[in-house]
Amino acid sequence: MDLTERAYGLAESLLAEPLPRRWAHSLGVAGRARELRGILGEDAALMEAAAVLHDVGYSPLIASTGFHPLDGARFLRDQEGLDERVVRLVAHHSYALLEAEERGLREELESEFELERPALVDALVFCDMTTTPDGGHTTSTDRVGEIVGRYGPDTIVGRFIQRAAPEIHASVQRVEGRLDAARKSVQPM
C-alpha cells in the first residue's frame, strides 16, 4: 500500500464516523493538494497524504492534549510510524506554532517536530485555508472569518487565527503565484 492510500484509510478510520464534517473537510483539503501536483513535483504524494491526515488529531480516539496538530503528529509518529515529513507537516500545519503558543505548548511542538521546507508548509496552508469545513473551495479571507465566527474572537482558536491571518494570506498568495507562473510557462506563445 502506498503512502497516499494508507493516509486515506487511516484518516477515514479516525474521522469519518465520529467527525463526518471534519472528514469532509479533510477530503476537500486533499483535493486541493491534488490541484497542486504541477508545482509540487516529487512531493505531490507526500502533500496529498499530509493534507488528508492534517486534522486526525481531532479524533476522539487519539486526542490527548486537545491540540490537534500535536496529538495527530504524535499518533502518526508513535503509533503508525508514518513518513517523518508527513508527520512534520501535520504537526505544523496552518501556523500551528502560533496556536501552540496560545496553549502553552509551543516548546513541546518545536522540540518534537522540525519544520518542513517552507514551500511545502505554504502548500499545506493553501490547501487547508482555501477549503471550507464541508470540503468546498473558499478564499483564505473567508476561511479565517469563518473560523473566528465559529470559535469566537476571544477564544484560543479565535485569537490564534487572527494572529496567524497575515501569514496565512501570505502563504496562500505565494502558492497562487507559483500556480500562475506554472500556468504561464505551459501556455503557448
Secondary structure as UniProt FT lines:
FT   HELIX           3..15
FT   TURN            16..18
FT   HELIX           20..35
FT   HELIX           37..40
FT   HELIX           41..43
FT   HELIX           44..53
FT   TURN            54..55
FT   HELIX           56..58
FT   TURN            60..62
FT   HELIX           68..78
FT   TURN            79..80
FT   HELIX           84..92
FT   TURN            93..95
FT   HELIX           96..103
FT   HELIX           106..112
FT   HELIX           118..129
FT   TURN            133..134
FT   HELIX           140..151
FT   TURN            153..154
FT   HELIX           156..186
//
